[in-house]
Amino acid sequence: MEIKITGRNLEITENIKTYVDKKISRLSKHMPNIGEANVELADEKTKEPEERFVAQVTINFNGTLLRGEQRHKTLFASIDG
């Protein structure tokens, strides 16, 4: 499985890459034919501090696109969602 990680308004460090790889790789237990996963992490200027960090994941699973988004006040909590 190929995992692409991009960041908007934040730097993607090695620690963040490792954390995302670990979380996304766990999906292959339930969906073994994942072709690729695109992860976009963003630090947005919002009115609500609880929704500052956004993690969006798009997965290509046997030609079907699955997409999820989570917002939280910390980056790692948004990745966990």
Kinemage of the C-alpha trace (Angstrom):
@kinemage 1
@onewidth
@group {chain A} dominant
@subgroup {mainchain}
@vectorlist {calphas} color= white
{ca met a 1} P 0.000 0.000 0.000
{ca glu a 2} L 1.258 3.439 -0.943
{ca ile a 3} L 0.636 6.233 1.587
{ca lys a 4} L 0.948 9.861 0.456
{ca ile a 5} L 1.030 12.494 3.194
{ca thr a 6} L 0.673 16.192 2.465
{ca gly a 7} L 0.408 19.168 4.772
{ca arg a 8} L -1.262 22.547 4.468
{ca asn a 9} L 0.025 25.306 6.714
{ca leu a 10} L 2.160 22.854 8.678
{ca glu a 11} L 5.404 20.962 8.240
{ca ile a 12} L 5.198 17.178 8.016
{ca thr a 13} L 7.926 15.915 10.335
{ca glu a 14} L 9.342 12.409 10.470
{ca asn a 15} L 7.422 11.838 13.725
{ca ile a 16} L 4.130 12.728 12.033
{ca lys a 17} L 4.918 10.510 9.022
{ca thr a 18} L 5.666 7.554 11.294
{ca tyr a 19} L 2.458 8.087 13.272
{ca val a 20} L 0.284 8.320 10.134
{ca asp a 21} L 1.964 5.265 8.562
{ca lys a 22} L 1.290 3.255 11.716
{ca lys a 23} L -2.383 4.258 11.828
{ca ile a 24} L -3.116 3.782 8.116
{ca ser a 25} L -1.224 0.471 7.939
{ca arg a 26} L -3.607 -0.947 10.536
{ca leu a 27} L -6.407 -0.678 7.967
{ca ser a 28} L -4.812 -3.362 5.807
{ca lys a 29} L -5.865 -5.964 8.401
{ca his a 30} L -9.496 -5.265 7.514
{ca met a 31} L -9.038 -4.199 3.886
{ca pro a 32} L -6.068 -6.109 2.414
{ca asn a 33} L -6.468 -4.747 -1.138
{ca ile a 34} L -5.923 -1.045 -0.467
{ca gly a 35} L -4.141 0.446 -3.473
{ca glu a 36} L -3.223 3.817 -2.046
{ca ala a 37} L -4.096 6.162 0.781
{ca asn a 38} L -3.863 9.940 0.529
{ca val a 39} L -3.631 11.762 3.849
{ca glu a 40} L -3.913 15.543 4.005
{ca leu a 41} L -3.166 17.278 7.292
{ca ala a 42} L -3.990 20.941 7.767
{ca asp a 43} L -3.678 23.666 10.362
{ca glu a 44} L -6.630 25.970 9.728
{ca lys a 45} L -7.424 29.331 11.240
{ca thr a 46} L -10.915 28.730 12.611
{ca lys a 47} L -13.162 30.478 15.113
{ca glu a 48} L -13.383 27.284 17.127
{ca pro a 49} L -10.025 26.154 18.557
{ca glu a 50} L -11.452 22.626 18.918
{ca glu a 51} L -11.493 22.347 15.113
{ca arg a 52} L -8.057 23.800 14.345
{ca phe a 53} L -6.377 20.671 12.950
{ca val a 54} L -7.934 18.672 10.116
{ca ala a 55} L -7.010 15.177 8.959
{ca gln a 56} L -8.535 14.012 5.661
{ca val a 57} L -7.988 10.486 4.378
{ca thr a 58} L -8.917 9.187 0.927
{ca ile a 59} L -8.443 5.462 0.299
{ca asn a 60} L -8.658 3.615 -3.009
{ca phe a 61} L -10.071 0.181 -2.135
{ca asn a 62} L -10.631 -2.044 -5.177
{ca gly a 63} L -11.675 0.950 -7.281
{ca thr a 64} L -13.974 2.366 -4.606
{ca leu a 65} L -12.967 5.659 -3.011
{ca leu a 66} L -13.473 5.923 0.739
{ca arg a 67} L -13.072 9.310 2.373
{ca gly a 68} L -13.012 10.495 5.963
{ca glu a 69} L -12.344 13.774 7.728
{ca gln a 70} L -11.741 14.570 11.385
{ca arg a 71} L -11.206 17.915 13.132
{ca his a 72} L -9.717 18.400 16.582
{ca lys a 73} L -7.719 20.846 18.670
{ca thr a 74} L -4.557 18.703 18.431
{ca leu a 75} L -2.995 17.235 15.311
{ca phe a 76} L -2.536 13.714 16.667
{ca ala a 77} L -6.131 13.558 17.944
{ca ser a 78} L -7.384 14.512 14.480
{ca ile a 79} L -5.272 11.696 12.988
{ca asp a 80} L -6.710 9.242 15.547
{ca gly a 81} L -10.292 10.161 14.618
